[in-house]
Amino acid sequence: MDTTLLKFSLPALLALAISTAPAAAVEQNCRFIQAKPERESCYRHQEDELAAKRKPAPPRESTTLESLKQMRQDDDAVYRSINNICRGC
């Protein structure tokens, strides 16, 4: 049973290690560029990519507004049904 676990875990760990290495290399390749303007443009490009990844999702105002409208309609229906209750018949 231990050999079966080793057979599957070793290739999985190897694939994980290989897939994470290029991401780190992309971030560090700018410092090896000799020309200063090209190196700075590389850094700016990386900053833009990171900012795009970190950008929060836009707020979902349309769904919030729709849910508020639906809640208001439900409240109106409840109020109408309450007012039709005979009090003291």
trRosetta pair geometry for C-beta under 8 A, 3 or more apart (Angstrom, degrees):
i j d omega theta_ij theta_ji phi_ij phi_ji
1 4 5.7 -51 -154 31 37 113
1 5 6.7 36 150 -17 66 104
2 5 5.7 -54 -151 37 35 112
2 6 6.3 35 151 -19 66 108
3 6 5.4 -54 -146 39 35 114
3 7 6.2 44 152 -28 66 101
4 7 5.6 -47 -148 28 32 115
4 8 6.8 14 158 -5 63 106
5 8 6.4 -68 -152 43 29 98
5 9 5.8 14 161 -11 69 119
6 9 6.1 -59 -126 44 27 102
6 10 5.8 29 174 -24 65 113
7 10 6.9 -56 -144 29 14 107
7 11 7.6 0 163 -1 50 107
8 11 6.8 -65 -156 41 30 100
8 12 6.3 26 155 -17 65 116
9 12 5.6 -62 -147 41 33 113
9 13 6.1 31 159 -18 70 108
10 13 6.0 -56 -144 37 27 107
10 14 6.3 28 156 -19 62 109
11 14 5.4 -55 -143 38 34 115
11 15 6.2 35 157 -20 67 105
12 15 5.9 -54 -148 36 29 110
12 16 6.4 30 152 -19 63 107
13 16 5.6 -53 -147 36 33 114
13 17 6.3 34 154 -20 66 105
14 17 5.8 -54 -148 35 30 111
14 18 6.4 27 155 -16 64 107
15 18 5.8 -55 -146 38 31 110
15 19 6.2 26 158 -18 66 110
16 19 6.0 -59 -143 38 28 107
16 20 6.4 17 162 -12 64 111
17 20 6.3 -63 -145 39 26 103
17 21 6.6 38 157 -35 61 105
18 21 6.0 -49 -152 17 30 117
19 22 7.3 -54 -167 26 34 101
19 23 7.9 29 146 -13 60 108
20 23 5.8 -56 -161 33 48 115
20 24 6.8 42 150 -15 75 105
21 24 6.1 -62 -155 38 35 107
21 25 6.3 33 153 -20 69 110
22 25 5.3 -57 -144 38 38 114
22 26 6.4 45 157 -29 69 99
23 26 5.9 -47 -152 24 31 113
23 27 7.2 26 153 -13 59 104
24 27 6.0 -58 -157 35 36 109
24 28 6.5 12 155 -3 69 115
25 28 6.1 -72 -144 48 32 99
25 29 6.1 49 160 -50 70 101
26 29 6.2 -40 -144 3 27 116
26 46 7.8 158 142 -113 86 108
27 30 8.0 -54 169 7 35 102
27 46 6.5 109 -128 -151 61 136
28 31 6.2 -41 -174 21 66 111
28 32 7.9 58 141 -15 75 102
29 32 6.0 -59 -166 32 51 111
29 33 7.6 62 143 -34 71 94
29 42 7.4 -113 98 -179 84 140
30 33 5.9 -42 -164 9 47 115
30 39 5.6 111 175 -156 85 72
30 42 3.8 174 -118 116 105 127
30 43 5.3 127 170 -63 160 70
30 46 6.4 -92 -35 -19 142 139
31 39 7.3 66 -111 -150 27 119
33 38 5.1 -126 167 106 136 105
33 39 4.1 179 82 -82 113 83
33 42 5.9 141 2 -2 153 150
34 39 7.6 -159 65 -47 12 119
35 38 4.3 60 83 19 109 112
35 39 6.5 176 86 -15 53 89
36 39 5.6 -58 -143 38 30 112
36 40 6.2 28 160 -18 67 106
37 40 5.8 -56 -146 38 30 109
37 41 6.3 28 156 -17 65 106
38 41 5.8 -54 -146 38 32 109
38 42 6.4 38 151 -24 63 104
39 42 5.5 -52 -152 32 32 115
39 43 6.6 32 150 -18 64 102
40 43 5.6 -50 -149 35 36 112
40 44 6.4 37 151 -19 66 103
41 44 5.5 -49 -146 36 36 114
41 45 6.3 41 152 -23 65 104
42 45 5.6 -53 -150 34 31 113
42 46 6.5 31 152 -18 64 104
43 46 5.7 -54 -149 36 33 111
43 47 6.4 35 152 -21 65 104
44 47 5.6 -53 -149 35 33 113
44 48 6.5 35 152 -20 65 103
45 48 5.8 -52 -151 33 32 112
45 49 6.6 31 151 -18 64 105
46 49 5.7 -54 -149 36 34 111
46 50 6.3 30 155 -16 67 106
47 50 5.8 -56 -146 40 31 108
47 51 6.1 32 155 -20 66 107
48 51 5.7 -54 -145 36 30 111
48 52 6.4 31 155 -20 64 105
49 52 5.8 -55 -150 34 31 111
49 53 6.6 28 152 -18 64 105
50 53 5.6 -54 -149 36 35 110
50 54 6.1 20 157 -9 68 112
51 54 5.9 -63 -141 46 30 103
51 55 6.4 54 153 -52 64 93
52 55 5.7 -29 -150 -5 31 121
59 64 7.9 -24 159 -6 99 135
60 63 4.6 -11 154 32 111 113
60 64 6.2 126 106 -23 76 92
61 64 5.4 -59 -147 40 36 113
61 65 6.0 37 157 -21 71 106
62 65 5.8 -52 -145 36 29 110
62 66 6.4 28 154 -17 62 107
63 66 5.6 -52 -145 38 34 112
63 67 6.2 34 155 -19 66 105
64 67 5.8 -56 -147 37 30 108
64 68 6.4 31 153 -19 64 106
65 68 5.7 -53 -149 35 31 112
65 69 6.5 33 152 -19 64 104
66 69 5.7 -52 -150 34 33 112
66 70 6.4 33 152 -18 65 105
67 70 5.6 -52 -147 37 35 113
67 71 6.3 37 153 -20 66 104
68 71 5.6 -52 -146 36 32 111
68 72 6.4 35 153 -21 64 104
69 72 5.7 -54 -150 35 31 112
69 73 6.5 31 152 -18 65 104
70 73 5.7 -53 -150 35 33 111
70 74 6.4 33 152 -18 65 105
71 74 5.6 -54 -148 38 33 112
71 75 6.3 36 152 -21 66 105
72 75 5.6 -51 -147 36 32 113
72 76 6.4 35 153 -21 64 103
73 76 5.7 -51 -148 34 32 113
73 77 6.6 33 152 -19 63 103
74 77 5.7 -53 -151 34 33 112
74 78 6.5 32 151 -18 65 105
75 78 5.7 -55 -149 36 33 111
75 79 6.3 33 154 -19 67 106
76 79 5.7 -54 -146 37 31 111
76 80 6.4 33 155 -20 65 105
77 80 5.8 -53 -148 35 31 111
77 81 6.5 26 155 -15 64 106
78 81 5.9 -58 -149 39 31 107
78 82 6.3 32 153 -21 66 107
79 82 5.6 -54 -146 35 32 112
79 83 6.4 30 156 -19 65 106
80 83 5.9 -56 -148 36 30 109
80 84 6.6 25 155 -17 63 109
81 84 5.9 -59 -150 36 34 110
81 85 7.4 51 149 -40 61 90
82 85 5.9 -37 -164 1 40 115
86 89 4.0 20 146 -38 130 123
